[in-house]
Amino acid sequence: MDAIDLSLVELLRGNARLSYAELARQVGLSAPAVHERVGKLESSGVVRGYRAEVSPEAIGLGVTALIGIVEGSGGDTDDVLEAFRAMPEIESCYFMAGVESFLLKARVGTIAELEQLIMRLNRTPGVASTRTAVALSTKWENRPQPVPTPPAG
């Protein structure tokens, strides 16, 4: 990736709805050239998708929880991950260093729904235990980090 690609990524992270014409104006290329570059960024997996950022509370998902998972010694990690993937409440899954193998971010509508999710997780083969923290509020999330500038040279 060159400096123009990095600029396009930065612009798209800020507003994925920018037109090719506007992207082109901001990076100093033609719209067809930007269209081609964005297509390459998508096909190479640099740009993985576009989505609307929606208020979880507005769609009835007012409870956010972070759930640490301790894997059992006899569990198959791939099977555990497939079980997590099948639970739509789980928004993110991170593989961790330390006692807990995974950290899950889950969103549900009520504490009762969170209780049901935790019970399902604890019944999942390969899960030895869980530890849950409930977020009281979200101050910010999904804040895009600045794209590093390539070294001069």
C-alpha positions, 0 to 999 in steps of 0.5 A, spaced: 500 500 500 502 506 498 500 513 501 494 514 496 491 507 498 492 509 506 489 516 505 483 512 501 483 507 507 483 513 512 477 517 508 473 510 508 474 509 515 471 516 517 465 516 512 464 509 508 459 513 504 463 518 500 463 518 493 468 516 488 468 523 486 469 526 493 474 521 494 478 522 488 478 530 489 481 529 496 486 524 494 488 528 487 486 522 482 480 521 477 474 517 480 475 511 475 482 511 478 479 511 485 474 506 483 480 501 481 484 502 487 478 501 492 476 495 488 483 492 489 483 494 497 476 490 497 479 484 493 485 484 497 481 484 504 484 491 506 477 493 506 473 488 509 466 491 509 461 497 509 456 497 515 451 502 518 453 504 525 447 503 529 445 505 536 444 498 540 439 502 545 435 504 539 434 497 537 433 494 543 440 492 545 441 496 551 445 491 555 453 490 553 457 485 557 464 483 556 465 475 558 471 472 559 472 464 557 476 459 560 477 453 556 477 446 558 483 442 557 479 437 553 475 442 548 477 443 541 478 450 540 475 450 533 468 447 536 468 452 541 469 458 536 463 455 532 459 455 538 460 462 539 459 464 532 452 461 532 450 465 538 448 472 535 448 475 541 456 475 541 458 481 537 466 480 538 471 474 540 478 476 541 483 470 543 487 472 549 493 471 552 493 469 560 488 465 564 482 466 559 482 464 552 477 468 549 474 475 551 467 476 548 463 482 547 455 481 547 449 485 546 442 483 549 436 486 551 435 485 558 439 482 564 435 476 563 437 475 556 444 475 558 443 470 564 440 465 558 447 467 554 451 465 560 448 459 561 448 457 554 456 459 554 457 455 560 454 449 557 458 449 551 463 443 550 470 446 551 468 451 556 470 450 563 468 457 566 466 464 564 467 471 568 462 477 566 462 484 566 456 488 565 458 495 562 454 501 565 454 505 559 458 506 553 463 512 553 465 511 546 467 504 541 469 503 534 473 509 534 478 508 528 485 509 529 489 513 525 492 509 519 500 509 520 504 513 515 509 509 511 516 510 513 519 516 508 524 513 503 
